[in-house]
Amino acid sequence: MPNSHAPKRSVFFISDGTGITAETLGQSLLTQFEGLPTKATRMPFVDSVEKARQCVLRINAAHADDGLRPIVFNTLVSTETSQVIHAADALVLDLFQTFINPLEKELGLKSTHTIGRSHSATQNQQEYANRIEAINFSLSHDDGQTDKNLAEADVILIGVSRSGKTPTSLYLALTFGLRCANYPLIPEDFERDTLPATLAPYKDKLFGLTIQPERLAEIRNERRPNSKYSALENCRYEVHAAESLMRREGIRWLSSTTKSIEEIATTVMQEIKLERRVF
């Protein structure tokens, strides 16, 4: 369990690019230490020795303030700037060199050591175009705004309002370049006891999200407090009706209550057998 009285450990994610890779991998590693309180700082675009020195000043200041050595996740490509970071009063984990050196030995090749290569828009123009198109598609097909071009969707998420369809759709588009539409199941659908007619032709692309009624009521109360929409009794009715409909129609579904967006997206891709369009 988290220890609210434990001092927070400063954590820095340093990169010559956006820092997303360093932060993603670093946070994944830190989650293995349950209850560790941290203060996270991402430091992107550290592409010179001078910028690296400024990072070291901040890291050392954190050490002085906290009385604890900060943890630094470093994905700097340049050996020169990386060496500056290693001089900090911290535990510096060089994620780039950890993997690059063994790969060079195994492949018998030298890496290019090109700054920002993993997130370069010009590296693969087609992949970049796929990502942008997927995001635009998902935004235009959010919450059932339109049923045009649904045949182009890789997956169509369905479920009651506020069950996690929109964030999952955007994550699938942004991370994997997948065209994801989402469609809310509403009381009228439950009264008809059938799927919306616009979705029937694409049953093989449907995947359902459900959620515990108690959690749904909490989420809806933040948006529309003390309304029928957010009432626990209504949430129980909608969730039960949606699950019954999906079960009867043979639609695969899962509960988003305790799952992260990453877990939901991965399950969707496995169940629908989707392949990512971008890397």
N, C-alpha and C positions, 0 to 999 in steps of 0.2 A: 504494500500500500504506500502511496505517496507520503513522504514525511514533510509536513508543512513547516516544521521548525528547522529543517536542514538548510544550510546556506546554499544559494543557487550557484552552480558552476557556470562560468562564462564559456560559451562555445562560439567559435568563429568559423565561418565557411568562406574560404578565400579562393578566388579564381581569376584567371585572366579573361574569362568570358562572363556569362550571366551569373554563374555561381549555382545554377539549378542542380547540376550534376553533383557538386560537392555537398550541397544541402540535402539532396534526396538520399544519397548514400550515407552521409553522416547521421542524419536523423534515423535512418533504418538501423544503423548500428547502435545508436543510443537507446532505442526502444527496447533493446535486450536487457537494459538495466532498469528494472521497474522501480518507480518511485524517485528516480534521479531528477531533482529540480535543476533546471538550466535557464540561462539567459542567452538566447541565440542572436547572433549578428551575422548577416551575409555581407561580404565585402567583394563586390564584382569588379571586373575590368581593371584588375591590378596587373598592368602590362608594362611596368617600368620599375627599376630599382628604387626610385624615389617614392613611388606609391607603396611599394613593399615596406619601405622604412616607416612610412606613415602608419601602416598596418601594425608594425611591431610596436610603435609607440602606444597605440590603442590597446594592444594585447597586454603589454607590460603594465599599463595603467589599470587594466582590469585585475591583473594579478595583485597589484598593490592595494586596490580597493577591496577585493574579495578575501584576500589572504589565502587564496587557492589558485593553483596553476590552471590557467584556462586550457581548454582542449581546442586544437586547431585542425580542421580538415582542409587540406591544401591540394588543389588540382592545378597548380601553376605548371605550365609547360616549360618555361625558361628555367634552366638550371641556375642562372645567376640570380634571378628574383626569388626563386625557391630557397636558395641558400640564405638569403636575407631573412626570410620568414623563420627558418630553422634556428636563427640566433635569438628568437623571442624566448621569454621566460614562460614557456608553455610546453605541453605535450603536443608536438606537431606530427600529424599523421599525413604522410605524403601519398595520397591515393593514386596519383598519376604514376609515379615511379614504381609503386608497389606492383602494378600490373604491366607497365610498359617494359621494364627490364626482363621479366620472364618471357614475355611475348617475343621480344627481339631475339632472345636466345633460341626459343623454340622454332621461330619462323626463319631464322637466319637472315633477318632483314633489320634495317635501322628505321625507326619511326621518323616521321617528317618533323616532329616537334613544332607543328604549326599552331600558333595561338588561335583559339576560338574555332577550331575546325569542327568540333562536334555540333555546334549550333549555327554553322554558316548557311545562310539562305542561298548562297550561290553554289554550295557543294552539290546539290541535286535539285535543280529547278523544278523537276516534275514532282518530287516529294513535297517541296514547299507549296506548289500549286495545289496538290491534293489536300494538304492540311488546311489551306485557306478555304478551298471549296467545301470541305467537310464542316468547318466552323460555320460558314455562311448557311449551309444546308440545315445544320442543327438549330441555328438561331431562327431561321425562317419557319421551321417546322416544330418550334417549341410550343408545348401546351396546346397542340391541335390547332394552331393558327391557320394552317392550310393543309388540304389533302392533295395538293398538286404534286406530281412527280414522286409520289410515295414508292413507285416501282424502283426508283433509284436509291432508296434507303437500304443500308446494310442491315439495320435493325430498327424496330419500332418498339419503344418502351411504353407499356401501359400500366395504369394503376390509379389509385385515388389521388386526389390533390394533396401535395406536400409529402409524397412518399419517397422522394429522391430522384425523380425522373430527369429533371432539368440538369442538375449538377453531373449526373452520370452521363447524360447525352453530350454535354460539353467536354467532359473529360475524355470520352471515347473519340471525339472529333479532334481535340487539341493534341492528345498524346499518341493516338494511333491512326489518325487521318480517316476515321470511319464516319460515314454519313448516318447520323442517328436522329430519327424523329421521335417525338414522344407525344402521347395522347392521353388525356385524363379520362378516367371512367367516372361518370356522374350519375346522380339518382335516376335520370331518364333512362340510362342504359340498364340499370337494375330493374326498373319497372317493366321494360321490354324483355328483360331476362335474356338478352342476346348482345353480341358484340356490335359496335357501331358499323353500319353497312359499309362505310368507307374503308374499314380495316379488314373486312372479311376476305378480300382477294389476296391479302398478304399475311395470312395466318402463319406461314412458315417463318416469317420474319419477326413475329411478335414475341416479346419477353416481358413478363409481368413483375412489378415490384409491389410488395405489400409492407406493412409496418404494424407494430403493436398499437392497438387503439389508444392506450394511455400515452404513449410517446407522441402519437399523431395529435392528440388533444393538446399536449404541451406546445407543439410546434405551431398549430393553428391559433392557439390563444395568443401567441406572440404577434400574430398578424391581425387577427380579428377577435379580440377578447370578448367574452360573454355573449357570443353569438351562437345560433343553432349550428352553424358551420363548424365551430370549434368545440361544441358540447361533446362530452365523453360518450353519451348515449348514441349520438349521431355518428361519431367516429367508429364506434363498435358496429353499428349497422352497415356503414359503407365498407369497412374492411371485410366484414363477413360476407357481404354481397359480392364484393370484388373477387375474393378468394373462391367463392362458390362458382362464380361465372368463369374464372380462369380454369378452375379444376374441370368443370363440365366441358369447356371448349378444348381441353387438352393443351393448354398453354403453359409453358415452363415458367416458373416464377420463384422468387426468393424473398425473404424478409430483409429489409434494409435497416432494421432497428439497431443492430449491434455491429454492422459491417461498415467498413470504410468505403469511400468511393472507389479506391483502387481494387478492393476485394470484389465489389459489385461488378465493376467493369470487366475484371478478369473472368468472373463466372459467366457473365453474358457472352463474352467472346468464346469461351469453351463450349457453352451450350448451343450457341448458334453456329459454331464452327467458323468464326471470323478470323481473317488474317489481317494484321496491321498493314497499312498502306505507307506509313512513314516510319523512319528509324531515328 
